[in-house]
């Protein structure tokens, strides 16, 4: 399957145009800028904030949500997936910490 870089729809391997938005797939893949791909540093920082969120009582998880949103705003489908995972993971950590605080307070 070939992903459309504009709309993210799966297309058959031999497709010349996207079945959803009609863009020329070969041209679109050649003209994708590197800035559309998420930086591996941002992804690592996002997951790192999730892991360290418990130790910082959720403060780093807030930073992780912001990093996830920055990654999510990139145009590539993999960036959107990674950004969404990072945002949800950090949100869940904040929610768990809030529930623990409510239980013990």
N, C-alpha and C positions, 0 to 999 in steps of 0.2 A: 504494500500500500504506500502511496505517496501522499504526504500531508501537504495541504495548500498553506503556504506561508502567510497568506492574507486572511483567510477565514478559519483555517485549522481543520477543514473537512478531509476525511480519508478519500482518496481517489485510487482507481486501479493503476497498476504499475505502468501500463501503456498509455495512460491518459495524457493528452496534450494540453487540455484545458480543464480547469476545476469544474466539477459538476454542479457546484453550488454558486460560486461567484463569477465563473467564466474567465478568470485570469489565465494567461498563458503560463503554465506551470514551469516550463524550462526557463523562461525569462525571469520569472519571479524568484526561482531558486538561485539564479546567477546574481540577482541584484539585491539579495538580502544583505543588509549591513551587519557587521559584527556586533553592533550595539543592540541589535534585536535579540541576541542570545544572552541569557543571563550569565553574569560573571560567576565563576566558580567560587570566588572569594565571598560574594554576597550569599550564595547558597550555603557555604560552610558556616558563615556568621549566623545565618538564620537558624540552622540546626543547632549550632553551638549555643545560641541564646535560649533555645528550647531546653537543651540539656542543663544549662546552668540556671534556668528559671526557678527551679526549686530552691537552690542555694541562695538566690538573691531575693527570695520571697516575692517572686513575680515581676520584679522591676526589669530584669533582662528579657522576660517574656513580652513585655510591652515593646521593647526595642525589636524583638523578633517579629512581632506582628507588623511593625513598620517596614522592616526589611522584606518580609514576605509580600507586602503590598507593592513595594518597589519592584520586586522581581515579577510579580503578577502583571504589572503594567506593561511589560515587554511584549512584543508581538508574537513571538514563537510559541507554539503549543506546549513545548517542554517547559518554557518559562512560566506559563500560566499554571501548569500542573505543579511545578516545584513551589511557586509562590503560594498557591492555595494550600498545599500540604503544610508549609511552614506557618502560615497564618493560623490554620486550624489547630496544629499541634501546640502552638504557643497560647492560643485561646483556651484550649482544654487545660493546659497547665494552670493558667490564671483561674479558671473555674474550679479546678480541684483545690487549689490553695485557698480560694474563697470559702469553699465548703468546709475545709478543714478548720479555717479560722472561725467560722460560724459555729461549728460543732464544739470547739474547745473554749469559746468565749461566752 
